[in-house]
């Protein structure tokens, strides 16, 4: 039996563990276990005779760290002249160890930003080796206590709504590659929300309100930054799109309502 391939390209170390039970003819019938980086040539061990019950095996296979295709094999070879029970295998685990991810780099809302919408984006740059991100928000500068927390996978953008208006909030993002491990945290940033806005976005979801300042990123999946803003466009309330409207039609495009004269 050959299992794989398993991806150890990001591993710093690895081990294979399993249990086996063996009853075979000494010198003629053999149980084999081994590993391979190509699925054709395996390094391992042959065993014969009786195991005397279930035995555990743990193999250090750190030499295969960095390989993108790793295979595990179990085999039983017999000459059929004397037939005994043979071999059994159970609880096979291939475990890899990877380096902790780097801390995420926060981008939006900018540190110290004011006039941030009560519905807003939290955006950060991807951290190497991160499998998921933990986003925390609160009104304490130390985030103790944390008032809201979200876990996201495969995204560096989180849309949050109904933040408290006219309030200074603090936030950070942690990266981790295993849910059982503590995140590697970014620094804590702060921002202050605007009052209840005069505009309510009906659709599409993912659009938010906000004021623009020079240096803001304006393209969700690229690092484009606002340069000089003409004076006549400063201090205006903008509807910020999420760059996910490709292919939309007039029936599902932007609509909003005015709560009071803008």
N, C-alpha and C positions, 0 to 999 in steps of 0.2 A: 504494500500500500504506500503510495506517495501522496503527500499533502503539500499544497502550495500552489503558486508561489506566495511567500510572505515578504512584505516590504520592510527591510531594515535599513533603508538608505539614510534615514534620519537618526538612527540609533547610535548611542555611544557605548552600549554594552547589551548583551542578550543572553538568555538562558532557556534551555528546554527541559521541562520536567514531565514525568509520567510515572505510572505504576505498571508493572508487568508480573505475570504469573507464568511459570514455565515448567513443563515436564516433558523431557525429550530423551532420546537415546544418546548417551555419552559418545562423542567422537563421530557421530553420524548425522544427527538431526540438530539444526542450529536455528536460534532466534537472532535476528539482526536489527539494530537500530542505528540510524545515522542521519547526517545532514549533508546538504549540497548547495552550491551556489549556481549550478547550471541544470539541475534536474536529471543529470545523467551519471555523474561520478560522485559517489557518496563516501564520506569518511565516517566510521563508526566502530561498533564492536559486535562480535559474534559471541553468543552464549549457548551452552548446551547443558544437559543434565537437568537437575531439579532446583528450582528456586526456593523450595521449602515454604511456599506461601507467596503472598503478594509482597513485592519489593519495590521501593521507590528509587528513582534515578533522577538526578539533576545534573545537566550538562552545561558547562560554561561554553557558549558558542559566540563569545565576544569577537572572535576572529572574523565572523561573518557580518559584523556591524559595517554599515556603509553599502552593503549589497542590496540592490533593488528587488532581486528575485532569489529567495531562499526556500529550499524544499526540505521536508522531513520524511523519512522513509522507515517503515517497519516491514520485516519480511521473515518468513519461516521456510527453511530449506530442509527437505527430508528425502531419504532414499527409499521409503515405504516398506523396508524389510521388517522393521519393528514399529508398531503403531502405538504411540502413547498419546496423552491428552493434547500435547502441543503447547501453544502460547496464547496468552490473552494480554491485551493492552487497555489501560483505562486512564482517565483524567489527564489527557495530554494538554499541556500548556506551553506555548511559546511566548515568552515575556521579553519585551524590549524596553530599554531605558534610553530616554532622550534628554538632551539639555533643556533647561528651563528657557522659556521664551524671553525675549527682551521686553521692556516696558513699552506699552503703546504710547504714541505721541499724539496728544490732544490737538485738535484744530478748531472745532466749532461746538459751542460758543467760545469765542476768544476769552482769554483770562482777563477779568475785569470789565467785560463787556456790559453795556447798559442798554436798556430798551429792547431786551430780548423778548420775543413773543412767549405768551403763556403756553402755546403749542410750539414746540421747537425741535430742531435736530440736535442730537449729540453725534459728533463725528470725530474720528481719530484715524491715524495711519496704522496699517497692518503691521503687527509684530511678527517677527520671524519665529517659526515653529509653534505658533499659537493655534490651538484647535477651537477655542471658544474665548469669549470675552465676558467679563462681569462689569456692569455699569452701576455705579452707586451715586445717589443724589441725596442731599440733606441741607439743612440750614445751619449746621455747625461747621466751623472752619476746620475741624478735625474729623468731620464725618462720624462723630460719635454723639448721638446715634445716627445711623443710616435710616433715612425715611423711605426711600424707594430703591429697589435693586432689580436689575434685569440681567438675564444671561442670554447671549446671542452666539450663533455659530455662523461662520462663513460670511460675515458682514462687518463693516466698520461704520455703519450708520444706524442710529436708533431714533425713531420719531416718538416723542413723548408729548402728551397733551395734558391740559388742566393743571399746569404749575400754578403755584400761588402768585398772584399779581403783586407788583411793587415790592418784591422781596429779593434779598440776596440769597442765592443758592450756591452750593458747593458741589463739585462732581469730580469723579475720577473713573478711570477704566483700568481693569486688571486683565492680564492675559495668562492663560494656562493651557497646557497640552494634555492635562488629565483632570477630570472633574474631582478626583479625590485629593488633589494638591491645592495648596494656597496659591492665589493669583500673584503675579508680579505686577505691582501697581505703578501707574503713572503718578506724577505729582498731582496735588489737588488744585483745581482751578475754581474760580468764582465767576458769577455773572448775576446781573440784576434784571428782573423782568419788568416789562412795561405794565401800565394799568390795563384794565379790561379794554381790548381793542374795539374800534368802531366797526370792524369788518369781521364777518364769520364766513369761513370757507365751507361751502357745501360739498363740493367734490372737485377734483379727485382727492382721495386720501394721500397723505404724504406731502401735501403742500402746507406751508406754514407762513406766518406773518413775521416780518422783522424789519429793523432798520439796518441800512448798509453803512459800513465804515471802510475806509481805505485799509487794505491788507486782508479783508475777508476773502475766503475761498468762495467762488461762485459756481463751481461745476462739481457736482457731487462725486463723480468717480475719476476726476483728474485734478491736479494741483494748480488750477488757474486761480490767480489772485487779482482782486480789484486794485487798480492803480488810482489815478486821480479821479475823484467824483466831482462833476461840475457843481458849482454852488447852488444852482436852481434845483438840483436833484438831491441835495443833502437834506437830512431830517425828514425825508418822506417815508411813509410806511409802505413796504413792498410785499407782494405775494411771491414767495420763494418757491420755485418748482423743484421737484425731486429728480428731474431728468429721467423720469420713467413714463413719459407720455408718448413715446414713439408708437405710431400706429393707432392712436386714439382718434375718434371722430367727433363731430360737433355735438353729438348727443351725450358723450361722456367726458367732454372737455371741461375746462374751468367754469365753475359757477360759484357765486358768493352773494351774501346779503349784507346790507348796511344796518347795523344796530342803532346808529345815530349818525347825524351828519358828519362826514369825515373832514 
